Amino acid sequence: MYTFIIVLIVIAALLLGLVVLMQNSKGGGLSSTFASSSQFMGVRKTADFLEKATWGLAIGIVVLCFVSNFFVSSVSQRAEQPSGSKAASGTQTAMPMQTPQGSAAEMSGDGSSYED
Protein backbone atom coordinates (compact mmCIF):
# COMPACT_ATOMS: atom_id res chain seq x y z
CA MET A 1 0.00 0.00 0.00
CA TYR A 2 2.90 2.35 0.80
CA THR A 3 4.42 1.78 -2.65
CA PHE A 4 1.06 2.49 -4.30
CA ILE A 5 0.79 5.82 -2.46
CA ILE A 6 4.33 6.78 -3.45
CA VAL A 7 3.51 6.02 -7.10
CA LEU A 8 0.40 8.23 -6.83
CA ILE A 9 2.52 11.05 -5.37
CA VAL A 10 5.00 10.80 -8.25
CA ILE A 11 2.22 10.81 -10.87
CA ALA A 12 0.53 13.80 -9.21
CA ALA A 13 3.84 15.67 -9.06
CA LEU A 14 4.49 15.07 -12.77
CA LEU A 15 0.98 16.20 -13.66
CA LEU A 16 1.37 19.28 -11.46
CA GLY A 17 4.58 20.16 -13.28
CA LEU A 18 2.85 19.84 -16.65
CA VAL A 19 -0.13 21.94 -15.55
CA VAL A 20 2.13 24.67 -14.19
CA LEU A 21 4.15 24.72 -17.41
CA MET A 22 0.94 25.17 -19.44
CA GLN A 23 0.09 28.31 -17.50
CA ASN A 24 1.48 31.73 -18.23
CA SER A 25 1.56 34.41 -15.57
CA LYS A 26 0.68 37.15 -18.08
CA GLY A 27 -2.54 35.54 -19.26
CA GLY A 28 -1.08 33.69 -22.24
CA GLY A 29 0.05 30.10 -22.18
CA LEU A 30 -2.41 27.39 -23.11
CA SER A 31 -5.33 29.79 -22.79
CA SER A 32 -4.11 32.03 -25.60
CA THR A 33 -3.33 29.05 -27.82
CA PHE A 34 -6.90 27.79 -27.55
CA ALA A 35 -8.29 31.27 -28.08
CA SER A 36 -6.65 31.69 -31.46
CA SER A 37 -7.32 28.21 -32.87
CA SER A 38 -10.74 27.24 -31.53
CA GLN A 39 -13.34 28.25 -29.02
CA PHE A 40 -13.83 24.81 -27.45
CA MET A 41 -13.72 25.92 -23.82
CA GLY A 42 -12.93 29.58 -24.17
CA VAL A 43 -10.01 31.50 -22.78
CA ARG A 44 -11.34 32.10 -19.31
CA LYS A 45 -12.62 28.55 -18.80
CA THR A 46 -9.24 27.11 -19.77
CA ALA A 47 -7.44 29.38 -17.32
CA ASP A 48 -9.94 28.48 -14.59
CA PHE A 49 -9.50 24.78 -15.30
CA LEU A 50 -5.69 25.04 -15.13
CA GLU A 51 -5.87 26.96 -11.87
CA LYS A 52 -8.27 24.45 -10.30
CA ALA A 53 -6.12 21.57 -11.54
CA THR A 54 -3.05 23.19 -9.96
CA TRP A 55 -4.75 23.61 -6.59
CA GLY A 56 -6.30 20.14 -6.71
CA LEU A 57 -3.03 18.40 -7.52
CA ALA A 58 -1.13 20.39 -4.88
CA ILE A 59 -3.69 19.54 -2.20
CA GLY A 60 -3.71 15.93 -3.37
CA ILE A 61 0.07 15.67 -2.99
CA VAL A 62 -0.09 17.08 0.55
CA VAL A 63 -2.86 14.65 1.54
CA LEU A 64 -1.00 11.69 0.02
CA CYS A 65 2.15 12.69 1.90
CA PHE A 66 0.26 12.66 5.20
CA VAL A 67 -1.32 9.31 4.35
CA SER A 68 2.06 7.82 3.42
CA ASN A 69 3.44 9.02 6.75
CA PHE A 70 0.68 7.09 8.51
CA PHE A 71 1.61 3.90 6.65
CA VAL A 72 5.34 4.33 7.34
CA SER A 73 4.76 4.72 11.09
CA SER A 74 2.42 1.71 11.23
CA VAL A 75 4.90 -0.47 9.34
CA SER A 76 7.83 0.59 11.55
CA GLN A 77 5.82 -0.09 14.74
CA ARG A 78 5.07 -3.63 13.54
CA ALA A 79 8.75 -4.19 12.75
CA GLU A 80 9.88 -3.01 16.21
CA GLN A 81 7.54 -5.29 18.15
CA PRO A 82 9.22 -8.60 18.95
CA SER A 83 7.25 -11.68 18.03
CA GLY A 84 6.28 -14.07 20.82
CA SER A 85 7.99 -17.10 19.26
CA LYS A 86 11.46 -15.52 19.29
CA ALA A 87 11.14 -14.36 22.89
CA ALA A 88 9.95 -17.78 24.00
CA SER A 89 12.75 -19.70 22.27
CA GLY A 90 15.44 -17.62 23.98
CA THR A 91 17.27 -16.48 20.86
CA GLN A 92 19.29 -13.34 21.21
CA THR A 93 20.15 -10.75 18.65
CA ALA A 94 23.80 -10.31 17.74
CA MET A 95 25.55 -7.39 19.38
CA PRO A 96 27.48 -5.05 17.08
CA MET A 97 31.25 -5.35 17.18
CA GLN A 98 33.05 -2.83 19.30
CA THR A 99 35.76 -0.80 17.63
CA PRO A 100 39.25 -1.36 19.02
CA GLN A 101 40.82 1.39 21.10
CA GLY A 102 44.13 2.99 20.14
CA SER A 103 45.69 4.72 17.17
CA ALA A 104 46.19 3.29 13.70
CA ALA A 105 49.96 3.05 14.23
CA GLU A 106 49.50 0.88 17.33
CA MET A 107 47.13 -1.41 15.49
CA SER A 108 49.28 -1.84 12.36
CA GLY A 109 51.67 -4.14 14.19
CA ASP A 110 54.73 -3.29 12.04
CA GLY A 111 56.33 -1.13 14.72
CA SER A 112 56.44 1.94 12.56
CA SER A 113 54.75 5.11 13.67
CA TYR A 114 54.05 8.38 12.00
CA GLU A 115 55.27 10.42 14.94
CA ASP A 116 58.83 11.81 14.84
C-alpha positions in Angstrom: 0.0 0.0 0.0 2.9 2.3 0.8 4.4 1.8 -2.7 1.1 2.5 -4.3 0.8 5.8 -2.5 4.3 6.8 -3.5 3.5 6.0 -7.1 0.4 8.2 -6.8 2.5 11.1 -5.4 5.0 10.8 -8.2 2.2 10.8 -10.9 0.5 13.8 -9.2 3.8 15.7 -9.1 4.5 15.1 -12.8 1.0 16.2 -13.7 1.4 19.3 -11.5 4.6 20.2 -13.3 2.9 19.8 -16.7 -0.1 21.9 -15.5 2.1 24.7 -14.2 4.1 24.7 -17.4 0.9 25.2 -19.4 0.1 28.3 -17.5 1.5 31.7 -18.2 1.6 34.4 -15.6 0.7 37.1 -18.1 -2.5 35.5 -19.3 -1.1 33.7 -22.2 0.0 30.1 -22.2 -2.4 27.4 -23.1 -5.3 29.8 -22.8 -4.1 32.0 -25.6 -3.3 29.0 -27.8 -6.9 27.8 -27.5 -8.3 31.3 -28.1 -6.7 31.7 -31.5 -7.3 28.2 -32.9 -10.7 27.2 -31.5 -13.3 28.3 -29.0 -13.8 24.8 -27.5 -13.7 25.9 -23.8 -12.9 29.6 -24.2 -10.0 31.5 -22.8 -11.3 32.1 -19.3 -12.6 28.6 -18.8 -9.2 27.1 -19.8 -7.4 29.4 -17.3 -9.9 28.5 -14.6 -9.5 24.8 -15.3 -5.7 25.0 -15.1 -5.9 27.0 -11.9 -8.3 24.5 -10.3 -6.1 21.6 -11.5 -3.1 23.2 -10.0 -4.7 23.6 -6.6 -6.3 20.1 -6.7 -3.0 18.4 -7.5 -1.1 20.4 -4.9 -3.7 19.5 -2.2 -3.7 15.9 -3.4 0.1 15.7 -3.0 -0.1 17.1 0.5 -2.9 14.7 1.5 -1.0 11.7 0.0 2.2 12.7 1.9 0.3 12.7 5.2 -1.3 9.3 4.3 2.1 7.8 3.4 3.4 9.0 6.7 0.7 7.1 8.5 1.6 3.9 6.6 5.3 4.3 7.3 4.8 4.7 11.1 2.4 1.7 11.2 4.9 -0.5 9.3 7.8 0.6 11.5 5.8 -0.1 14.7 5.1 -3.6 13.5 8.7 -4.2 12.8 9.9 -3.0 16.2 7.5 -5.3 18.2 9.2 -8.6 19.0 7.3 -11.7 18.0 6.3 -14.1 20.8 8.0 -17.1 19.3 11.5 -15.5 19.3 11.1 -14.4 22.9 9.9 -17.8 24.0 12.7 -19.7 22.3 15.4 -17.6 24.0 17.3 -16.5 20.9 19.3 -13.3 21.2 20.2 -10.7 18.6 23.8 -10.3 17.7 25.6 -7.4 19.4 27.5 -5.0 17.1 31.2 -5.3 17.2 33.0 -2.8 19.3 35.8 -0.8 17.6 39.3 -1.4 19.0 40.8 1.4 21.1 44.1 3.0 20.1 45.7 4.7 17.2 46.2 3.3 13.7 50.0 3.1 14.2 49.5 0.9 17.3 47.1 -1.4 15.5 49.3 -1.8 12.4 51.7 -4.1 14.2 54.7 -3.3 12.0 56.3 -1.1 14.7 56.4 1.9 12.6 54.8 5.1 13.7 54.1 8.4 12.0 55.3 10.4 14.9 58.8 11.8 14.8 
